[in-house]
């Protein structure tokens, strides 16, 4: 027994010394790869105004920044690659409720009291009549705004046609197969995704106006991200889950995203083996059959068809020694934009970086 314990001690000590000896090699590998990826990024926003939001809608990138010296918040947009398309929205001055914005061809500012809509391609074009109506929430897609009314119906407004009280509902959610109250929804093309208050997830075809319960394994708790082929939804304790809508199965597979990433074949080295693991805070976007997401130490892409993980940007430093970390990925016109931070608490006042995804996703 004594001999066995001694052998065990020697074994542990030897492995530990081996790891310590290899640490510089592993770190050099990490830094070399980070250097390679940084060669493919550019600084998109170089002005010192602190950025509070980046988002995409149709072919535009939107951002909200505090404009100095007056310290007023303004919303801006641009079509990537077209500097002449940059706009500053006059009407946005001082509006701080950024979670009320929805972006597409229109900018919808939705609140419980009054909702407004603006043209995304003009600096000061509020659409009249404004939607002077409250509601449980809204979504915008193309040139239409959808309102959730009483948790049981959807109304659609497509300017310039007025939307007035008494207009018929666009969609009766009970007819679509949803029995309970809807807590949130989104629209993309002919697909609507709705979440009941109990966390059940539904997909609704806006042509037939028929819905189906997706039998999600875990209740939805947070944001939902989707395209025509699949849905990613947040959970309370199991991270994001993914449901493939085009599987042809009445009960489509529901898979934890961290398991998908774990099988994605990415391995930098022994010391940095978990950098690609999805971070605890869900930061992702679905683009071109890839989930572009915030990992433990950088931005990565998971191919929904290839089932492979790719690295796009790697953080520099850790904790109080943090040099830069990347957050809140947004994609428009095949360009990736991320917010940088030099603060380990992510104050978010660092640069906004741009990465061309052309030829990168495979």
C-alpha positions in Angstrom: 0.0 0.0 0.0 2.8 2.4 0.8 4.5 1.7 -2.5 1.3 2.3 -4.3 0.8 5.7 -2.6 4.4 6.7 -3.5 3.9 5.7 -7.1 0.7 7.7 -7.2 2.5 10.8 -5.8 5.3 10.4 -8.3 2.8 10.1 -11.1 0.9 13.3 -10.1 4.1 15.3 -9.6 5.5 14.2 -12.9 2.4 15.2 -14.8 2.3 18.5 -13.0 5.9 19.3 -13.9 5.2 18.3 -17.5 2.3 20.7 -17.7 4.3 23.5 -16.2 7.1 23.0 -18.6 4.7 23.1 -21.6 2.7 26.2 -20.5 4.8 28.7 -22.6 4.4 26.5 -25.6 0.6 26.4 -25.2 0.5 30.1 -24.6 2.6 30.8 -27.7 0.3 28.6 -29.8 -2.7 30.6 -28.5 -1.0 34.0 -29.1 0.1 32.9 -32.6 -3.5 32.0 -33.5 -4.9 35.2 -32.0 -2.4 37.2 -34.1 -3.6 35.4 -37.3 -7.2 36.2 -36.5 -6.5 39.8 -35.6 -4.9 40.3 -39.1 -8.4 39.7 -40.4 -10.2 42.2 -38.3 -10.5 46.0 -38.7 -11.7 48.7 -36.3 -15.1 49.8 -37.5 -15.8 52.6 -35.0 -12.7 54.6 -34.0 -14.4 57.7 -32.5 -14.3 57.9 -28.7 -18.0 58.0 -28.2 -19.1 55.1 -26.0 -21.2 52.6 -27.8 -24.3 51.2 -26.1 -25.8 49.0 -28.8 -25.0 47.3 -32.1 -27.7 45.5 -34.1 -28.6 44.6 -37.6 -31.6 45.0 -39.8 -31.9 44.0 -43.5 -28.6 45.3 -45.0 -27.8 48.0 -42.3 -25.8 48.0 -39.2 -27.2 50.1 -36.4 -25.4 51.4 -33.4 -26.3 53.8 -30.5 -23.5 55.9 -29.1 -23.2 58.7 -26.5 -22.3 61.8 -28.5 -19.9 64.2 -26.8 -19.6 66.8 -25.5 -23.3 66.9 -24.7 -23.4 63.3 -23.6 -26.7 62.6 -25.5 -27.4 59.2 -26.9 -28.0 59.0 -30.7 -28.8 56.1 -33.0 -26.8 55.6 -36.2 -26.8 53.2 -39.2 -24.7 52.3 -42.2 -24.7 49.9 -45.1 -21.3 48.2 -44.7 -19.0 49.0 -47.6 -20.9 52.2 -48.4 -19.6 55.1 -46.4 -22.1 57.5 -48.0 -25.0 55.6 -46.5 -24.2 56.5 -42.9 -27.1 58.1 -41.1 -27.6 59.8 -37.7 -31.3 59.7 -36.7 -32.3 63.1 -35.4 -35.4 61.7 -33.6 -33.3 59.4 -31.5 -31.6 62.1 -29.4 -31.6 61.2 -25.7 -33.8 58.1 -26.0 -32.2 55.6 -23.6 -34.7 52.7 -23.8 -32.6 50.7 -26.3 -34.5 47.5 -25.8 -37.6 49.1 -27.3 -35.9 49.3 -30.8 -36.6 46.7 -33.5 -34.8 47.0 -36.8 -35.5 46.1 -40.5 -36.5 48.3 -43.4 -38.3 50.2 -40.6 -37.2 51.1 -37.2 -39.9 50.3 -34.7 -39.8 51.9 -31.3 -42.2 49.8 -29.2 -43.3 50.6 -25.7 -46.3 49.7 -23.5 -47.8 53.2 -24.0 -47.0 54.4 -27.5 -45.2 52.8 -30.5 -43.6 54.7 -33.4 -42.1 53.7 -36.7 -39.4 55.4 -38.7 -37.8 54.8 -42.1 -34.4 53.2 -41.7 -33.0 54.8 -44.8 -33.7 58.5 -43.8 -32.4 60.6 -40.9 -35.7 62.0 -39.7 -38.7 60.2 -41.3 -41.3 59.2 -38.9 -44.1 57.3 -40.6 -47.5 58.9 -40.3 -49.8 58.1 -38.9 -47.7 57.0 -36.0 -48.9 53.8 -34.3 -50.5 55.5 -31.3 -51.3 52.2 -29.6 -50.0 50.2 -26.7 -49.5 46.5 -26.7 -47.7 43.5 -25.3 -44.7 43.9 -27.7 -43.9 44.1 -31.3 -41.7 42.7 -34.0 -40.6 44.2 -37.3 -39.8 42.3 -40.6 -39.3 43.9 -43.9 -41.7 46.8 -44.2 -44.2 45.5 -41.7 -44.6 45.8 -37.9 -46.4 43.1 -36.0 -48.1 43.9 -32.6 -49.0 41.4 -29.9 -52.5 42.3 -28.6 -53.6 40.9 -25.2 -51.3 37.9 -25.6 -53.9 36.3 -27.9 -53.7 38.0 -31.3 -51.3 39.6 -33.8 -52.0 42.8 -35.7 -49.9 43.8 -38.7 -49.2 47.3 -39.9 -47.6 47.9 -43.3 -47.1 51.6 -43.9 -48.3 53.8 -45.5 -51.6 52.1 -44.9 -53.0 53.4 -41.6 -53.6 51.1 -38.7 -56.5 52.2 -36.6 -58.5 50.7 -33.7 -61.1 48.4 -35.0 -59.0 46.9 -37.8 -59.3 43.1 -37.9 -56.5 41.1 -36.3 -54.0 39.6 -38.7 -53.7 36.4 -36.7 -55.8 34.7 -34.0 -53.3 32.8 -32.0 -55.9 30.3 -30.8 -56.8 29.4 -34.4 -53.0 28.9 -35.0 -53.1 26.2 -32.3 -51.8 28.2 -29.2 -54.1 27.7 -26.3 -52.3 29.9 -23.7 -51.1 33.4 -23.4 -48.2 34.4 -25.6 -45.3 36.1 -23.8 -43.1 37.0 -26.8 -42.7 36.4 -30.6 -40.6 37.2 -33.6 -41.1 37.2 -37.4 -38.8 36.4 -40.3 -40.4 36.1 -43.7 -43.3 33.7 -43.5 -42.2 32.2 -40.2 -43.4 33.4 -36.8 -41.9 31.9 -33.6 -44.0 32.4 -30.4 -43.4 31.5 -26.8 -46.2 30.8 -24.4 -46.0 32.1 -20.9 -45.2 28.6 -19.6 -42.1 28.5 -21.9 -43.6 26.3 -24.7 -42.3 27.1 -28.2 -44.4 27.3 -31.4 -43.6 27.8 -35.1 -46.3 29.4 -37.1 -46.6 29.5 -40.9 -47.9 33.0 -41.8 -49.2 31.8 -45.1 -51.4 29.0 -43.8 -51.6 30.6 -40.3 -51.2 27.2 -38.8 -48.8 26.6 -35.9 -47.1 23.6 -34.3 -45.8 23.0 -30.8 -42.1 22.2 -31.1 -42.1 20.0 -27.9 -39.0 21.8 -26.5 -37.3 19.7 -23.8 -36.7 22.7 -21.5 -39.0 25.8 -21.1 -37.8 28.9 -22.9 -36.3 31.3 -20.4 -34.9 34.3 -22.2 -34.2 35.2 -25.9 -35.0 33.2 -29.0 -32.9 33.3 -32.2 -34.1 31.7 -35.4 -34.0 31.6 -39.2 -36.1 29.6 -41.7 -34.5 26.3 -40.7 -33.9 26.3 -37.0 -34.4 27.9 -33.6 -32.0 28.6 -30.8 -33.6 29.3 -27.4 -32.3 30.2 -24.0 -33.0 28.1 -20.9 -32.5 28.7 -17.2 -29.9 26.1 -16.4 -28.9 24.2 -19.5 -27.6 27.0 -21.8 -29.0 27.5 -25.3 -30.8 24.6 -27.1 -31.3 24.2 -30.8 -34.3 22.7 -32.7 -33.9 21.9 -36.4 -37.2 23.0 -38.1 -36.5 21.2 -41.4 -35.8 17.8 -39.9 -39.1 16.5 -41.3 -39.9 15.1 -37.8 -43.1 15.9 -36.0 -41.0 15.8 -32.8 -37.8 17.5 -34.0 -34.5 16.9 -32.1 -33.9 19.4 -29.3 -30.1 19.5 -28.6 -28.1 21.5 -26.0 -25.8 23.8 -27.9 -22.8 23.1 -25.7 -23.1 19.4 -26.7 -23.1 20.4 -30.4 -20.0 22.5 -29.8 -18.3 19.8 -27.8 -18.6 17.5 -30.8 -17.4 20.2 -33.2 -13.8 19.1 -33.5 -12.1 22.3 -32.4 -9.0 21.9 -30.2 -6.4 24.6 -29.9 -4.2 22.9 -27.3 -4.3 21.2 -23.9 -4.1 24.3 -21.8 -6.7 26.2 -23.8 -9.0 23.3 -24.5 -12.2 25.0 -23.5 -11.9 28.4 -25.2 -14.7 27.4 -27.7 -17.2 26.3 -25.1 -20.3 28.6 -25.1 -20.0 31.3 -22.5 -22.5 31.5 -19.6 -24.0 34.7 -21.1 -25.8 33.8 -24.4 -24.4 36.0 -27.1 -25.0 34.6 -30.6 -26.5 35.1 -34.0 -27.6 32.6 -36.7 -26.1 33.5 -40.1 -25.6 31.4 -43.3 -26.2 28.1 -41.6 -23.8 28.9 -38.8 -24.2 29.9 -35.2 -21.8 32.7 -34.5 -21.4 32.9 -30.7 -19.4 34.1 -27.8 -17.2 31.3 -26.4 -15.2 31.3 -23.1 -12.4 33.3 -24.7 -13.4 34.6 -28.1 -15.9 34.5 -31.0 -16.5 31.2 -32.8 -18.8 29.8 -35.5 -20.6 26.5 -35.4 -21.6 25.0 -38.8 -25.1 23.6 -38.6 -24.5 21.6 -41.7 -20.8 20.8 -41.3 -21.0 20.4 -37.5 -17.6 21.9 -37.1 -16.4 24.8 -34.9 -14.3 27.6 -36.3 -12.5 30.4 -34.5 -13.0 33.9 -35.6 -11.4 36.0 -32.8 -9.6 35.1 -29.6 -9.5 37.2 -26.5 -6.3 38.6 -25.2 -5.5 38.3 -21.5 -7.7 37.3 -18.6 -9.2 38.9 -15.4 -7.6 42.1 -14.4 -4.9 41.6 -17.0 -7.5 41.6 -19.8 -6.4 43.3 -23.0 -9.4 42.8 -25.2 -12.5 40.5 -25.2 -15.1 40.3 -27.9 -18.9 40.5 -27.3 -22.4 40.7 -28.8 -21.8 39.4 -32.4 -23.9 41.0 -35.1 -23.9 40.1 -38.8 -25.1 42.1 -41.8 -24.0 41.9 -45.5 -21.7 39.0 -44.6 -19.8 41.3 -42.2 -19.3 40.4 -38.6 -19.3 43.2 -36.0 -18.4 42.7 -32.3 -18.0 45.0 -29.4 -14.6 45.0 -27.8 -13.8 45.6 -24.1 -10.7 46.2 -22.2 -12.6 45.9 -18.9 -13.0 42.4 -17.4 -16.5 43.4 -16.2 -17.4 44.3 -19.8 -18.3 47.9 -19.5 -18.5 47.8 -23.3 -16.7 51.1 -24.0 -14.0 49.6 -26.3 -13.8 49.7 -30.1 -16.3 48.0 -32.4 -14.4 45.5 -34.7 -15.4 44.3 -38.2 -14.5 40.9 -39.7 -15.3 40.0 -43.3 -16.9 36.5 -43.3 -16.5 36.0 -47.1 -14.9 32.6 -47.5 -14.5 32.1 -43.8 -17.5 30.0 -43.0 -17.3 26.5 -44.4 
